Amino acid sequence: MNGFDIITAFAIILCARLGIRLFTQYKKMKQEDHEAPSEDKKPPQS
């Protein structure tokens, strides 16, 4: 493997890790979104 191959492999690994992190955060936010509207409909307490 020459230098370019190593850099390319490193970039692919970093992009895959970023994609997985973004996807898991998206799923977590989407799941919280489904739970949040029931709380938003409560009348404000003074």
N, C-alpha and C positions, 0 to 999 in steps of 0.2 A: 504494500500500500504506500502510495506516495503521499505527500502532504495534503494535496487537494482532496483525496479520498477520506483522509482522517477528518478534515474540517467539515466535509459534507456529511459524514456519518454523525459527527458531533452536533451539527445544526439540525439534522433530522431528529435526533434523540431529544434535543431541547424543544423543538416545535411540537413533538408528540406529547411531551410532559406538559407543556403549556396548554395544549388542546384538551388533555384529560382534566387538568385543573379547572379550566373554564367550563367544561361540560358539567363537572360535578357541582360547581358553584351555581350554574344555571339551574340544574335539577333541584338543588336545595332552595334556591329563591322561588322557583315555581311551586314547590311543595308548601313553602311558607305563604305564598300568595293564596293558595286554596284555603288555608286556615285563617288568614287575616280578615277576609270580608265579614265573617260572622261576628268578629269583635268590633268591626267598624260600624255595624248597624245598631249597636247599643246606644241608647240616649246618653248624652253627656251628664255626668254627675257633678253637681255644684257643691 
